[in-house]
Amino acid sequence: MTSNFKNGLALAAVAFAVSSALSASAFARDEIRIVGSSTVYPFTTAVAEKFGESGAGKPPVVESTGTGGGLKLFCGGVGEAFPDVANASRPIKKAEFEDCQNNGVKDIVEIKIGLDGIVLAVDKGAPDFSLTQEEIFLALAKDVHEENLKFIPNPAKKWSDIDPTLPDIKIEVLGPPPTSGTRDAFLELVMEKGAKGFGGYRELKDADEKNGTKDYEKVWKSIRQDGAYVEAGENDNLIVQKIESNKNAIGIFGFSFLEENKAKIKSILVGGYEATYENISSGKYPASRSLFIYVKKAHVGVIPGMKEFLAEYVSTKAIGEDGYLVAKGLIAMPKEEIEKTAKTAAELTPMAAPEK
């Protein structure tokens, strides 16, 4: 037997061993693993239960880690050690997408599942009042504009300090931490829009555009840390419990948690509109957003049941106007958008890189 032939056999044996190891590793996990948004968590959990009941595979394991934390895990790599799907209550960011690419997660499928609203809610027995985005910004911004583009630490202690017609009660808002997609959406839909309502902030934004600085972004993204805003973690049910026990506190979370607890809590108006299914669906409610799941295409066909799970998720019986997820608080998309979502899920069309 020649030396070359022996070497060829040895290399073939190694290749076979590596291939077998990869196959064994790829199929070592026989259940879908999902991480991410606490807002999307109850919807994905409901789909996971339906999928398990159908007999198509084991019920997926769903963890509530927050959007940011979930995408970090999702983008960690390809293989059984990493999640297959990430729930997200905001679009994936450019930096997160690049992190995925750098770790070998090349083909990411973005699936929009429906709409949601960022709700500001209080206990049923609390006073009724309405807030504009500008008033919310003035209450929660870490620093507020004084004059000549100078900023001072936010001095407001009570809502009546913002406007005398507002309740004479302490500003105390319980909301999500920085890892939460709800926090990101609240900042962009409420705080940034609120900052734009004042001349001093518009001047700061113009200065940023002229000089290439990011002072304006820093201002609207900076939340008070003096007790007016309390980070209550990723568990939205805990926020509901806390505002039940504190009549003066306002909680921030997704619309589904308002629906699930409407016997105990109520929403306050934002920009003159109540957080209702109709107002969010029509776009009248100013703090409306889209919800997503992100799928690792490389895991489809490797982790059992992925295709069937996605088909269940995007079905009209789940996300349609009369779907079981709508009964849990999801705001359904128009019919043509649902059809587009179903096509994306069936064809596993990878998304393009986000712009920001």
TORKOL-4160 file (C-alpha; in steps of 0.2 Angstrom, whole numbers, padded with zeros to 4 digits, m for minus):
356
<pt num="1" X="0000" Y="0000" Z="0000"/>
<pt num="2" X="0008" Y="0016" Z="m0005"/>
<pt num="3" X="0011" Y="0031" Z="0006"/>
<pt num="4" X="m0001" Y="0042" Z="m0004"/>
<pt num="5" X="m0015" Y="0029" Z="m0003"/>
<pt num="6" X="m0013" Y="0028" Z="0016"/>
<pt num="7" X="m0013" Y="0046" Z="0018"/>
<pt num="8" X="m0029" Y="0047" Z="0007"/>
<pt num="9" X="m0037" Y="0034" Z="0018"/>
<pt num="10" X="m0032" Y="0044" Z="0034"/>
<pt num="11" X="m0039" Y="0060" Z="0027"/>
<pt num="12" X="m0055" Y="0051" Z="0022"/>
<pt num="13" X="m0057" Y="0044" Z="0039"/>
<pt num="14" X="m0054" Y="0061" Z="0047"/>
<pt num="15" X="m0067" Y="0069" Z="0036"/>
<pt num="16" X="m0080" Y="0056" Z="0040"/>
<pt num="17" X="m0077" Y="0058" Z="0058"/>
<pt num="18" X="m0079" Y="0077" Z="0057"/>
<pt num="19" X="m0094" Y="0075" Z="0046"/>
<pt num="20" X="m0102" Y="0062" Z="0058"/>
<pt num="21" X="m0098" Y="0073" Z="0073"/>
<pt num="22" X="m0106" Y="0088" Z="0065"/>
<pt num="23" X="m0122" Y="0078" Z="0060"/>
<pt num="24" X="m0123" Y="0072" Z="0078"/>
<pt num="25" X="m0121" Y="0089" Z="0085"/>
<pt num="26" X="m0133" Y="0097" Z="0073"/>
<pt num="27" X="m0147" Y="0085" Z="0078"/>
<pt num="28" X="m0142" Y="0083" Z="0096"/>
<pt num="29" X="m0156" Y="0096" Z="0101"/>
<pt num="30" X="m0173" Y="0090" Z="0095"/>
<pt num="31" X="m0183" Y="0105" Z="0101"/>
<pt num="32" X="m0184" Y="0123" Z="0095"/>
<pt num="33" X="m0176" Y="0136" Z="0107"/>
<pt num="34" X="m0183" Y="0154" Z="0107"/>
<pt num="35" X="m0177" Y="0169" Z="0117"/>
<pt num="36" X="m0180" Y="0188" Z="0117"/>
<pt num="37" X="m0194" Y="0201" Z="0120"/>
<pt num="38" X="m0205" Y="0200" Z="0135"/>
<pt num="39" X="m0219" Y="0208" Z="0125"/>
<pt num="40" X="m0218" Y="0195" Z="0111"/>
<pt num="41" X="m0216" Y="0181" Z="0124"/>
<pt num="42" X="m0234" Y="0177" Z="0127"/>
<pt num="43" X="m0238" Y="0177" Z="0109"/>
<pt num="44" X="m0224" Y="0165" Z="0105"/>
<pt num="45" X="m0228" Y="0154" Z="0120"/>
<pt num="46" X="m0246" Y="0152" Z="0113"/>
<pt num="47" X="m0239" Y="0147" Z="0096"/>
<pt num="48" X="m0227" Y="0135" Z="0105"/>
<pt num="49" X="m0242" Y="0127" Z="0114"/>
<pt num="50" X="m0252" Y="0125" Z="0098"/>
<pt num="51" X="m0237" Y="0117" Z="0089"/>
<pt num="52" X="m0235" Y="0105" Z="0103"/>
<pt num="53" X="m0253" Y="0100" Z="0103"/>
<pt num="54" X="m0253" Y="0097" Z="0085"/>
<pt num="55" X="m0240" Y="0083" Z="0087"/>
<pt num="56" X="m0228" Y="0091" Z="0074"/>
<pt num="57" X="m0214" Y="0091" Z="0087"/>
<pt num="58" X="m0209" Y="0095" Z="0104"/>
<pt num="59" X="m0216" Y="0111" Z="0111"/>
<pt num="60" X="m0202" Y="0124" Z="0109"/>
<pt num="61" X="m0193" Y="0131" Z="0124"/>
<pt num="62" X="m0197" Y="0150" Z="0125"/>
<pt num="63" X="m0187" Y="0162" Z="0137"/>
<pt num="64" X="m0190" Y="0180" Z="0141"/>
<pt num="65" X="m0174" Y="0189" Z="0140"/>
<pt num="66" X="m0178" Y="0206" Z="0133"/>
<pt num="67" X="m0176" Y="0210" Z="0115"/>
<pt num="68" X="m0158" Y="0216" Z="0116"/>
<pt num="69" X="m0152" Y="0201" Z="0127"/>
<pt num="70" X="m0161" Y="0189" Z="0115"/>
<pt num="71" X="m0153" Y="0196" Z="0100"/>
<pt num="72" X="m0136" Y="0195" Z="0108"/>
<pt num="73" X="m0139" Y="0176" Z="0111"/>
<pt num="74" X="m0146" Y="0173" Z="0094"/>
<pt num="75" X="m0132" Y="0182" Z="0086"/>
<pt num="76" X="m0119" Y="0172" Z="0096"/>
<pt num="77" X="m0117" Y="0159" Z="0082"/>
<pt num="78" X="m0124" Y="0144" Z="0072"/>
<pt num="79" X="m0127" Y="0127" Z="0080"/>
<pt num="80" X="m0136" Y="0118" Z="0094"/>
<pt num="81" X="m0128" Y="0129" Z="0107"/>
<pt num="82" X="m0137" Y="0145" Z="0100"/>
<pt num="83" X="m0156" Y="0149" Z="0099"/>
<pt num="84" X="m0165" Y="0146" Z="0083"/>
<pt num="85" X="m0177" Y="0161" Z="0085"/>
<pt num="86" X="m0177" Y="0178" Z="0093"/>
<pt num="87" X="m0193" Y="0188" Z="0098"/>
<pt num="88" X="m0191" Y="0206" Z="0096"/>
<pt num="89" X="m0202" Y="0221" Z="0100"/>
<pt num="90" X="m0192" Y="0232" Z="0088"/>
<pt num="91" X="m0182" Y="0230" Z="0072"/>
<pt num="92" X="m0165" Y="0222" Z="0073"/>
<pt num="93" X="m0152" Y="0236" Z="0074"/>
<pt num="94" X="m0137" Y="0238" Z="0062"/>
<pt num="95" X="m0124" Y="0234" Z="0075"/>
<pt num="96" X="m0134" Y="0218" Z="0080"/>
<pt num="97" X="m0135" Y="0212" Z="0062"/>
<pt num="98" X="m0117" Y="0215" Z="0060"/>
<pt num="99" X="m0113" Y="0205" Z="0076"/>
<pt num="100" X="m0123" Y="0191" Z="0068"/>
<pt num="101" X="m0113" Y="0192" Z="0052"/>
<pt num="102" X="m0097" Y="0192" Z="0061"/>
<pt num="103" X="m0102" Y="0176" Z="0071"/>
<pt num="104" X="m0107" Y="0166" Z="0055"/>
<pt num="105" X="m0126" Y="0170" Z="0057"/>
<pt num="106" X="m0127" Y="0175" Z="0039"/>
<pt num="107" X="m0145" Y="0172" Z="0033"/>
<pt num="108" X="m0158" Y="0180" Z="0045"/>
<pt num="109" X="m0176" Y="0179" Z="0041"/>
<pt num="110" X="m0186" Y="0194" Z="0048"/>
<pt num="111" X="m0204" Y="0190" Z="0051"/>
<pt num="112" X="m0217" Y="0204" Z="0056"/>
<pt num="113" X="m0230" Y="0196" Z="0066"/>
<pt num="114" X="m0242" Y="0211" Z="0070"/>
<pt num="115" X="m0243" Y="0227" Z="0079"/>
<pt num="116" X="m0242" Y="0233" Z="0097"/>
<pt num="117" X="m0244" Y="0249" Z="0107"/>
<pt num="118" X="m0232" Y="0256" Z="0121"/>
<pt num="119" X="m0245" Y="0258" Z="0135"/>
<pt num="120" X="m0244" Y="0270" Z="0150"/>
<pt num="121" X="m0256" Y="0263" Z="0163"/>
<pt num="122" X="m0261" Y="0266" Z="0180"/>
<pt num="123" X="m0272" Y="0257" Z="0193"/>
<pt num="124" X="m0290" Y="0257" Z="0191"/>
<pt num="125" X="m0292" Y="0268" Z="0206"/>
<pt num="126" X="m0280" Y="0281" Z="0201"/>
<pt num="127" X="m0285" Y="0299" Z="0194"/>
<pt num="128" X="m0288" Y="0300" Z="0175"/>
<pt num="129" X="m0277" Y="0311" Z="0165"/>
<pt num="130" X="m0269" Y="0313" Z="0148"/>
<pt num="131" X="m0251" Y="0317" Z="0143"/>
<pt num="132" X="m0243" Y="0323" Z="0128"/>
<pt num="133" X="m0227" Y="0316" Z="0122"/>
<pt num="134" X="m0219" Y="0333" Z="0126"/>
<pt num="135" X="m0225" Y="0332" Z="0144"/>
<pt num="136" X="m0219" Y="0314" Z="0146"/>
<pt num="137" X="m0202" Y="0320" Z="0139"/>
<pt num="138" X="m0201" Y="0334" Z="0152"/>
<pt num="139" X="m0206" Y="0323" Z="0166"/>
<pt num="140" X="m0193" Y="0309" Z="0162"/>
<pt num="141" X="m0178" Y="0317" Z="0153"/>
<pt num="142" X="m0162" Y="0317" Z="0163"/>
<pt num="143" X="m0158" Y="0334" Z="0158"/>
<pt num="144" X="m0169" Y="0348" Z="0152"/>
<pt num="145" X="m0166" Y="0363" Z="0141"/>
<pt num="146" X="m0164" Y="0380" Z="0150"/>
<pt num="147" X="m0157" Y="0393" Z="0138"/>
<pt num="148" X="m0143" Y="0395" Z="0125"/>
<pt num="149" X="m0142" Y="0376" Z="0123"/>
<pt num="150" X="m0138" Y="0374" Z="0141"/>
<pt num="151" X="m0145" Y="0360" Z="0150"/>
<pt num="152" X="m0149" Y="0357" Z="0169"/>
<pt num="153" X="m0154" Y="0341" Z="0179"/>
<pt num="154" X="m0172" Y="0339" Z="0178"/>
<pt num="155" X="m0180" Y="0348" Z="0192"/>
<pt num="156" X="m0198" Y="0342" Z="0191"/>
<pt num="157" X="m0204" Y="0332" Z="0206"/>
<pt num="158" X="m0223" Y="0331" Z="0202"/>
<pt num="159" X="m0234" Y="0331" Z="0187"/>
<pt num="160" X="m0241" Y="0348" Z="0191"/>
<pt num="161" X="m0223" Y="0355" Z="0190"/>
<pt num="162" X="m0224" Y="0351" Z="0171"/>
<pt num="163" X="m0242" Y="0358" Z="0169"/>
<pt num="164" X="m0253" Y="0365" Z="0183"/>
<pt num="165" X="m0268" Y="0356" Z="0176"/>
<pt num="166" X="m0259" Y="0339" Z="0178"/>
<pt num="167" X="m0262" Y="0329" Z="0195"/>
<pt num="168" X="m0252" Y="0336" Z="0210"/>
<pt num="169" X="m0244" Y="0319" Z="0213"/>
<pt num="170" X="m0226" Y="0313" Z="0212"/>
<pt num="171" X="m0218" Y="0308" Z="0196"/>
<pt num="172" X="m0215" Y="0289" Z="0197"/>
<pt num="173" X="m0214" Y="0279" Z="0181"/>
<pt num="174" X="m0210" Y="0260" Z="0182"/>
<pt num="175" X="m0203" Y="0254" Z="0165"/>
<pt num="176" X="m0192" Y="0242" Z="0156"/>
<pt num="177" X="m0172" Y="0242" Z="0157"/>
<pt num="178" X="m0161" Y="0246" Z="0143"/>
<pt num="179" X="m0160" Y="0228" Z="0136"/>
<pt num="180" X="m0179" Y="0229" Z="0132"/>
<pt num="181" X="m0186" Y="0232" Z="0115"/>
<pt num="182" X="m0200" Y="0241" Z="0124"/>
<pt num="183" X="m0188" Y="0253" Z="0131"/>
<pt num="184" X="m0180" Y="0257" Z="0114"/>
<pt num="185" X="m0198" Y="0259" Z="0106"/>
<pt num="186" X="m0203" Y="0271" Z="0121"/>
<pt num="187" X="m0188" Y="0281" Z="0118"/>
<pt num="188" X="m0190" Y="0283" Z="0099"/>
<pt num="189" X="m0209" Y="0285" Z="0099"/>
<pt num="190" X="m0212" Y="0295" Z="0114"/>
<pt num="191" X="m0196" Y="0303" Z="0121"/>
<pt num="192" X="m0188" Y="0308" Z="0104"/>
<pt num="193" X="m0205" Y="0314" Z="0097"/>
<pt num="194" X="m0207" Y="0324" Z="0113"/>
<pt num="195" X="m0190" Y="0332" Z="0112"/>
<pt num="196" X="m0194" Y="0339" Z="0095"/>
<pt num="197" X="m0208" Y="0349" Z="0102"/>
<pt num="198" X="m0197" Y="0362" Z="0109"/>
<pt num="199" X="m0186" Y="0375" Z="0100"/>
<pt num="200" X="m0170" Y="0372" Z="0110"/>
<pt num="201" X="m0170" Y="0354" Z="0106"/>
<pt num="202" X="m0173" Y="0357" Z="0087"/>
<pt num="203" X="m0158" Y="0369" Z="0088"/>
<pt num="204" X="m0147" Y="0356" Z="0096"/>
<pt num="205" X="m0153" Y="0343" Z="0082"/>
<pt num="206" X="m0148" Y="0356" Z="0069"/>
<pt num="207" X="m0131" Y="0359" Z="0077"/>
<pt num="208" X="m0128" Y="0340" Z="0077"/>
<pt num="209" X="m0132" Y="0339" Z="0059"/>
<pt num="210" X="m0120" Y="0353" Z="0055"/>
<pt num="211" X="m0106" Y="0347" Z="0066"/>
<pt num="212" X="m0108" Y="0328" Z="0065"/>
<pt num="213" X="m0111" Y="0327" Z="0084"/>
<pt num="214" X="m0124" Y="0317" Z="0093"/>
<pt num="215" X="m0129" Y="0328" Z="0108"/>
<pt num="216" X="m0147" Y="0329" Z="0103"/>
<pt num="217" X="m0148" Y="0309" Z="0103"/>
<pt num="218" X="m0139" Y="0309" Z="0120"/>
<pt num="219" X="m0152" Y="0321" Z="0127"/>
<pt num="220" X="m0168" Y="0311" Z="0121"/>
<pt num="221" X="m0161" Y="0294" Z="0125"/>
<pt num="222" X="m0156" Y="0299" Z="0143"/>
<pt num="223" X="m0168" Y="0294" Z="0156"/>
<pt num="224" X="m0168" Y="0301" Z="0174"/>
<pt num="225" X="m0160" Y="0291" Z="0187"/>
<pt num="226" X="m0166" Y="0300" Z="0203"/>
<pt num="227" X="m0181" Y="0289" Z="0206"/>
<pt num="228" X="m0193" Y="0297" Z="0195"/>
<pt num="229" X="m0191" Y="0282" Z="0183"/>
<pt num="230" X="m0189" Y="0265" Z="0190"/>
<pt num="231" X="m0182" Y="0251" Z="0180"/>
<pt num="232" X="m0193" Y="0237" Z="0184"/>
<pt num="233" X="m0185" Y="0223" Z="0175"/>
<pt num="234" X="m0191" Y="0212" Z="0160"/>
<pt num="235" X="m0206" Y="0205" Z="0169"/>
<pt num="236" X="m0221" Y="0216" Z="0163"/>
<pt num="237" X="m0232" Y="0206" Z="0175"/>
<pt num="238" X="m0222" Y="0213" Z="0190"/>
<pt num="239" X="m0225" Y="0231" Z="0183"/>
<pt num="240" X="m0243" Y="0227" Z="0184"/>
<pt num="241" X="m0242" Y="0221" Z="0202"/>
<pt num="242" X="m0232" Y="0237" Z="0207"/>
<pt num="243" X="m0244" Y="0249" Z="0200"/>
<pt num="244" X="m0259" Y="0240" Z="0208"/>
<pt num="245" X="m0251" Y="0243" Z="0225"/>
<pt num="246" X="m0246" Y="0261" Z="0221"/>
<pt num="247" X="m0260" Y="0272" Z="0215"/>
<pt num="248" X="m0248" Y="0286" Z="0210"/>
<pt num="249" X="m0237" Y="0275" Z="0199"/>
<pt num="250" X="m0237" Y="0274" Z="0180"/>
<pt num="251" X="m0232" Y="0258" Z="0171"/>
<pt num="252" X="m0225" Y="0256" Z="0154"/>
<pt num="253" X="m0227" Y="0240" Z="0144"/>
<pt num="254" X="m0235" Y="0232" Z="0129"/>
<pt num="255" X="m0254" Y="0233" Z="0124"/>
<pt num="256" X="m0256" Y="0214" Z="0128"/>
<pt num="257" X="m0253" Y="0216" Z="0146"/>
<pt num="258" X="m0266" Y="0230" Z="0147"/>
<pt num="259" X="m0278" Y="0218" Z="0139"/>
<pt num="260" X="m0274" Y="0204" Z="0151"/>
<pt num="261" X="m0276" Y="0215" Z="0166"/>
<pt num="262" X="m0290" Y="0227" Z="0161"/>
<pt num="263" X="m0300" Y="0223" Z="0176"/>
<pt num="264" X="m0286" Y="0230" Z="0187"/>
<pt num="265" X="m0278" Y="0244" Z="0177"/>
<pt num="266" X="m0282" Y="0257" Z="0164"/>
<pt num="267" X="m0272" Y="0267" Z="0151"/>
<pt num="268" X="m0269" Y="0285" Z="0151"/>
<pt num="269" X="m0271" Y="0295" Z="0135"/>
<pt num="270" X="m0256" Y="0299" Z="0125"/>
<pt num="271" X="m0257" Y="0313" Z="0113"/>
<pt num="272" X="m0276" Y="0313" Z="0116"/>
<pt num="273" X="m0279" Y="0295" Z="0111"/>
<pt num="274" X="m0282" Y="0280" Z="0122"/>
<pt num="275" X="m0272" Y="0264" Z="0119"/>
<pt num="276" X="m0286" Y="0253" Z="0110"/>
<pt num="277" X="m0285" Y="0240" Z="0097"/>
<pt num="278" X="m0293" Y="0252" Z="0084"/>
<pt num="279" X="m0282" Y="0267" Z="0088"/>
<pt num="280" X="m0266" Y="0256" Z="0087"/>
<pt num="281" X="m0272" Y="0247" Z="0071"/>
<pt num="282" X="m0276" Y="0264" Z="0063"/>
<pt num="283" X="m0260" Y="0272" Z="0068"/>
<pt num="284" X="m0269" Y="0286" Z="0078"/>
<pt num="285" X="m0261" Y="0281" Z="0094"/>
<pt num="286" X="m0244" Y="0289" Z="0093"/>
<pt num="287" X="m0234" Y="0275" Z="0102"/>
<pt num="288" X="m0238" Y="0261" Z="0090"/>
<pt num="289" X="m0225" Y="0249" Z="0084"/>
<pt num="290" X="m0222" Y="0233" Z="0075"/>
<pt num="291" X="m0217" Y="0216" Z="0083"/>
<pt num="292" X="m0205" Y="0203" Z="0075"/>
<pt num="293" X="m0197" Y="0186" Z="0076"/>
<pt num="294" X="m0180" Y="0183" Z="0069"/>
<pt num="295" X="m0176" Y="0166" Z="0062"/>
<pt num="296" X="m0159" Y="0158" Z="0059"/>
<pt num="297" X="m0161" Y="0150" Z="0042"/>
<pt num="298" X="m0146" Y="0138" Z="0044"/>
<pt num="299" X="m0156" Y="0129" Z="0058"/>
<pt num="300" X="m0171" Y="0126" Z="0047"/>
<pt num="301" X="m0171" Y="0108" Z="0042"/>
<pt num="302" X="m0158" Y="0104" Z="0055"/>
<pt num="303" X="m0168" Y="0108" Z="0071"/>
<pt num="304" X="m0184" Y="0097" Z="0069"/>
<pt num="305" X="m0200" Y="0106" Z="0067"/>
<pt num="306" X="m0194" Y="0123" Z="0062"/>
<pt num="307" X="m0204" Y="0124" Z="0046"/>
<pt num="308" X="m0220" Y="0118" Z="0054"/>
<pt num="309" X="m0218" Y="0130" Z="0069"/>
<pt num="310" X="m0216" Y="0145" Z="0057"/>
<pt num="311" X="m0231" Y="0140" Z="0047"/>
<pt num="312" X="m0241" Y="0139" Z="0063"/>
<pt num="313" X="m0235" Y="0156" Z="0068"/>
<pt num="314" X="m0239" Y="0165" Z="0052"/>
<pt num="315" X="m0256" Y="0157" Z="0049"/>
<pt num="316" X="m0272" Y="0167" Z="0049"/>
<pt num="317" X="m0279" Y="0156" Z="0063"/>
<pt num="318" X="m0264" Y="0164" Z="0073"/>
<pt num="319" X="m0261" Y="0181" Z="0067"/>
<pt num="320" X="m0277" Y="0185" Z="0057"/>
<pt num="321" X="m0290" Y="0197" Z="0063"/>
<pt num="322" X="m0299" Y="0183" Z="0072"/>
<pt num="323" X="m0283" Y="0174" Z="0077"/>
<pt num="324" X="m0279" Y="0166" Z="0094"/>
<pt num="325" X="m0265" Y="0179" Z="0096"/>
<pt num="326" X="m0276" Y="0193" Z="0093"/>
<pt num="327" X="m0287" Y="0186" Z="0107"/>
<pt num="328" X="m0271" Y="0188" Z="0118"/>
<pt num="329" X="m0268" Y="0206" Z="0113"/>
<pt num="330" X="m0259" Y="0206" Z="0097"/>
<pt num="331" X="m0265" Y="0219" Z="0084"/>
<pt num="332" X="m0268" Y="0211" Z="0068"/>
<pt num="333" X="m0260" Y="0218" Z="0052"/>
<pt num="334" X="m0269" Y="0221" Z="0036"/>
<pt num="335" X="m0273" Y="0205" Z="0026"/>
<pt num="336" X="m0260" Y="0210" Z="0012"/>
<pt num="337" X="m0246" Y="0211" Z="0025"/>
<pt num="338" X="m0251" Y="0195" Z="0033"/>
<pt num="339" X="m0250" Y="0187" Z="0016"/>
<pt num="340" X="m0233" Y="0195" Z="0013"/>
<pt num="341" X="m0227" Y="0188" Z="0030"/>
<pt num="342" X="m0233" Y="0171" Z="0026"/>
<pt num="343" X="m0223" Y="0171" Z="0010"/>
<pt num="344" X="m0207" Y="0177" Z="0019"/>
<pt num="345" X="m0209" Y="0163" Z="0031"/>
<pt num="346" X="m0212" Y="0149" Z="0018"/>
<pt num="347" X="m0198" Y="0155" Z="0007"/>
<pt num="348" X="m0186" Y="0159" Z="0021"/>
<pt num="349" X="m0181" Y="0175" Z="0012"/>
<pt num="350" X="m0166" Y="0183" Z="0021"/>
<pt num="351" X="m0167" Y="0201" Z="0026"/>
<pt num="352" X="m0156" Y="0215" Z="0020"/>
<pt num="353" X="m0144" Y="0224" Z="0031"/>
<pt num="354" X="m0154" Y="0237" Z="0041"/>
<pt num="355" X="m0148" Y="0255" Z="0038"/>
<pt num="356" X="m0147" Y="0260" Z="0057"/>
